[in-house]
Amino acid sequence: MRMYKKAGGILKALADCFSCVLTQIRRSLDEWDASNEEKFEAMKKASMSFEKAYFGMKPTELSKLANDVIKKFTGIGDLYAKRKLALNKRAQNMIKDVIEFSNSSSNPLKVLATAAILGNHLDLGVKDIDLNKEGEFLDTLKDKTLKLDDFDLFYSKMKNAKCVLYILDNTGEVVFDKAFSDKLKALFNICVKFAVRSEPILNDVTKNDALEVGISPDEIIDSGSPMAGMDMNFASDDFMKTWKKADVIISKGQGNFEGLDDVHDERLFFFLEAKCPVIASVLDVNVGDAILANWK
């Protein structure tokens, strides 16, 4: 049984997380049509929001402090609205080639699972993305292996599953999530429920973003979480009902891992890239490694 290194058993925001959150905010302000002086004041207010931070809070909670201040200061609820449309469109232009590659492989489902994990490359909260590099994603996918690999365990659980709860992460990435879930439904004849953020934050998937890429309205549930990651303290009634019913739970992305790493449930699988030293240390992997791991 694999054990992860956690301080006190729960992932905590560390000193490095402050600079990461401020980088998120700076990128958010790139989407705001405002003067340099206004953006300066916004960054100052975001920095001041850290006065409410305390050791022991999760990275997603630290991020919410600053993002809430920016929403209020700019008066814009979704700074990434246009950018999210571009990310989804870019991913939709790529998905045909990804599916063709998966179909030519010895394990199409695992390739699509890996693609869904690598789709997190489109996370604006962590790094800038060049949307014009044709073929870069597919080349990365062809060479990528899972550093932590519980795919066989995941597959064995899927054989007896009837319902899957799929906790979504980012736009762009969601296109690969849909392709992977379509393959799951074709292979196992299951129902899938997709949990989305209850309100816009960074480029995380909301209901409208999920609808835009073709996910059916009756498959979408509001998670209740207003943060850049799932938090069970905010879970909606629909989310909890689906959680209890699910045979397999897929947590996509680093933000959801940050929010759920202390949840002990054998049905729970984390699909993510380790995109920062804090998470890489927790998982005992290198930054950039792809992870498909059961909660154990």
C-alpha positions in Angstrom: 0.0 0.0 0.0 1.4 3.4 -1.0 1.5 6.0 1.7 1.9 9.7 0.9 3.9 12.1 3.0 1.6 14.6 4.6 2.1 17.0 7.5 -0.4 16.0 10.1 -2.2 14.0 7.4 -3.7 17.1 5.7 -2.1 19.1 2.9 -1.4 22.6 4.1 -0.6 25.9 2.3 3.1 26.7 2.7 5.1 29.8 2.3 5.6 29.1 -1.4 1.9 29.2 -2.0 1.7 32.9 -1.4 3.8 33.7 -4.5 1.8 31.2 -6.5 -1.5 32.8 -5.6 -0.2 36.3 -6.4 0.9 34.9 -9.8 -2.6 33.6 -10.4 -4.0 37.1 -9.6 -1.5 38.8 -11.9 -2.6 36.6 -14.7 -6.2 37.2 -13.9 -5.6 41.0 -14.2 -4.2 40.4 -17.8 -7.8 39.8 -18.7 -9.0 43.1 -17.2 -9.2 46.2 -19.4 -7.9 48.7 -16.8 -5.1 51.1 -16.2 -1.8 50.2 -14.8 -2.7 52.2 -11.7 -5.9 50.2 -11.2 -4.1 46.9 -11.6 -1.5 48.0 -9.1 -4.2 48.8 -6.6 -5.8 45.4 -7.3 -2.5 43.6 -6.6 -2.1 45.6 -3.4 -5.5 44.6 -2.2 -4.9 40.9 -3.1 -1.7 41.0 -1.1 -3.5 42.5 1.9 -6.0 39.7 1.8 -3.3 37.4 3.1 -3.7 39.1 6.5 -6.6 36.6 7.0 -4.5 33.6 6.2 -3.5 31.2 8.9 -1.2 28.2 8.9 -3.2 25.0 8.4 -5.5 26.3 5.7 -5.4 24.6 2.3 -3.8 26.2 -0.8 -7.3 26.5 -2.4 -8.5 28.4 0.6 -5.6 30.8 0.4 -6.3 31.3 -3.3 -10.0 32.1 -2.6 -9.0 34.9 -0.2 -7.2 36.8 -3.0 -9.6 35.9 -5.8 -12.6 37.1 -3.8 -10.9 40.5 -3.3 -10.2 40.8 -7.0 -13.8 40.0 -7.9 -15.0 42.7 -5.6 -12.4 45.2 -6.7 -12.9 44.8 -10.4 -16.7 44.2 -10.3 -16.2 41.3 -12.7 -17.4 37.8 -11.6 -15.5 35.9 -14.3 -12.4 37.6 -15.6 -11.5 34.5 -17.6 -14.8 34.3 -19.5 -13.2 35.0 -23.0 -10.1 33.0 -22.2 -12.0 30.0 -21.2 -13.9 30.0 -24.5 -10.5 30.0 -26.3 -9.2 27.2 -24.2 -12.2 25.0 -24.9 -12.0 25.8 -28.6 -8.3 25.0 -28.7 -8.8 21.6 -27.0 -11.7 20.8 -29.3 -9.4 21.3 -32.2 -7.0 18.9 -30.7 -9.3 16.1 -29.5 -9.8 14.3 -32.8 -6.1 13.6 -33.1 -5.9 12.5 -29.5 -8.8 10.0 -30.0 -7.2 8.7 -33.2 -3.9 8.1 -31.4 -5.7 6.4 -28.5 -7.5 4.0 -30.9 -4.2 3.0 -32.5 -2.7 2.2 -29.1 -2.7 -1.1 -27.2 -4.7 0.5 -24.4 -7.0 3.2 -25.6 -8.7 3.9 -22.3 -5.3 4.4 -20.5 -4.2 6.8 -23.3 -7.4 8.8 -22.9 -7.0 8.8 -19.1 -3.4 10.1 -19.5 -4.7 12.7 -22.0 -7.2 13.9 -19.5 -4.4 14.3 -16.9 -2.2 16.2 -19.4 -5.1 18.4 -20.3 -4.3 20.2 -17.1 -1.4 21.8 -19.1 -4.1 24.3 -20.0 -4.4 25.5 -16.4 -4.0 29.3 -16.4 -3.7 29.4 -12.6 -0.3 27.8 -12.9 1.4 28.8 -16.1 1.0 30.6 -19.4 -0.1 28.6 -22.4 0.9 29.0 -26.0 -2.3 28.1 -27.9 -0.6 28.1 -31.3 1.9 25.2 -31.0 0.4 22.6 -33.2 1.2 19.0 -32.2 2.9 19.8 -28.9 0.2 18.2 -26.8 0.1 15.0 -28.9 3.9 14.7 -28.8 3.8 15.0 -25.0 1.1 12.5 -24.7 3.0 9.9 -26.8 6.0 10.1 -24.5 4.2 10.4 -21.2 4.0 7.7 -18.6 2.3 7.7 -15.2 4.7 8.2 -12.3 2.1 6.9 -9.9 0.0 4.3 -11.7 -3.1 2.8 -10.2 -4.8 2.4 -13.6 -5.2 -1.4 -13.2 -7.0 -0.9 -9.9 -9.1 1.8 -11.4 -10.0 -0.5 -14.3 -10.9 -3.4 -12.0 -13.3 -1.1 -10.0 -14.9 0.1 -13.2 -15.8 -3.4 -14.2 -18.4 -3.5 -11.4 -19.4 0.2 -11.4 -22.8 1.6 -12.3 -22.3 5.2 -11.4 -19.2 7.5 -11.6 -18.8 10.9 -10.0 -16.4 12.9 -12.1 -15.2 16.1 -10.3 -14.1 18.5 -13.1 -11.2 20.9 -12.9 -10.3 23.3 -15.7 -11.7 24.5 -19.0 -9.8 23.2 -22.0 -9.0 20.2 -20.0 -12.7 19.4 -19.8 -12.7 18.4 -23.5 -10.3 15.6 -22.7 -12.4 14.7 -19.6 -15.4 14.3 -21.9 -13.5 12.1 -24.4 -12.3 9.9 -21.5 -15.7 9.6 -19.9 -17.3 8.8 -23.3 -14.9 5.9 -23.6 -15.8 4.8 -20.0 -19.5 4.8 -20.9 -18.9 2.9 -24.0 -16.9 0.2 -22.3 -18.8 -0.2 -19.0 -22.3 1.0 -19.7 -22.3 3.4 -16.7 -23.8 6.7 -15.8 -21.5 9.6 -15.2 -22.2 12.7 -13.2 -19.9 15.7 -13.6 -19.4 18.1 -10.7 -18.7 21.7 -11.5 -17.7 24.8 -9.5 -20.6 26.7 -8.0 -19.2 30.0 -9.3 -16.4 31.2 -11.6 -12.9 31.2 -10.2 -9.8 31.3 -12.4 -10.5 29.0 -15.4 -12.3 26.3 -13.5 -15.3 24.6 -15.1 -18.7 26.0 -14.3 -22.0 24.6 -15.6 -21.9 26.9 -18.7 -18.4 25.8 -19.5 -19.4 22.1 -19.3 -22.4 22.6 -21.5 -20.3 24.4 -24.1 -18.2 21.2 -24.7 -21.2 19.0 -25.1 -21.8 17.5 -21.7 -25.5 16.8 -21.2 -27.3 19.1 -18.7 -28.7 16.0 -16.9 -25.1 14.8 -16.3 -24.0 18.1 -14.6 -24.3 18.7 -10.8 -23.3 21.8 -8.8 -20.5 20.8 -6.4 -21.2 23.7 -4.1 -17.5 24.6 -4.0 -16.7 28.3 -4.8 -13.0 27.6 -4.7 -10.4 26.4 -7.2 -10.9 22.8 -5.9 -13.5 20.7 -4.2 -14.1 21.3 -0.5 -16.4 19.0 1.3 -17.3 21.7 3.7 -19.2 23.5 0.9 -20.6 20.4 -0.8 -24.1 20.8 -2.2 -26.9 18.3 -1.4 -26.8 17.0 -5.0 -23.0 16.5 -4.7 -23.3 14.6 -1.4 -26.2 12.5 -2.8 -24.1 11.6 -5.9 -21.0 11.0 -3.8 -22.8 8.5 -1.6 -24.2 6.7 -4.6 -21.1 6.6 -6.8 -19.1 3.4 -7.2 -16.0 5.2 -8.5 -15.0 8.9 -7.9 -12.6 10.7 -10.2 -11.0 13.8 -8.8 -9.4 15.8 -11.6 -6.5 18.2 -11.2 -4.3 19.6 -8.5 -6.9 21.9 -7.0 -9.3 19.0 -6.3 -6.4 17.0 -4.8 -5.6 19.9 -2.5 -9.2 19.9 -1.3 -9.7 16.1 -1.0 -6.3 14.7 -0.1 -7.6 14.1 3.5 -10.7 12.2 2.4 -10.1 8.5 2.9 -12.3 6.6 0.5 -11.4 3.5 -1.5 -13.6 4.7 -4.4 -11.6 7.9 -4.9 -9.0 8.2 -7.6 -6.8 11.3 -8.2 -6.0 12.2 -11.8 -3.5 15.1 -11.8 -0.1 16.6 -12.7 2.1 17.7 -9.9 2.6 21.3 -11.0 4.4 22.8 -8.0 7.1 21.8 -5.5 4.6 21.7 -2.6 2.3 19.1 -4.2 5.3 17.2 -5.7 6.7 16.9 -2.2 3.5 15.6 -0.8 3.2 12.9 -3.4 7.0 12.2 -3.4 7.3 12.8 -7.1 8.9 15.4 -9.4 7.2 18.6 -10.7 5.5 17.7 -14.0 4.9 14.1 -13.2 1.5 12.6 -14.1 -0.5 10.9 -11.4 -3.3 8.4 -11.5 -3.6 7.2 -7.9 -6.1 5.7 -5.5 -6.4 7.7 -2.2 -4.3 5.0 -0.5 
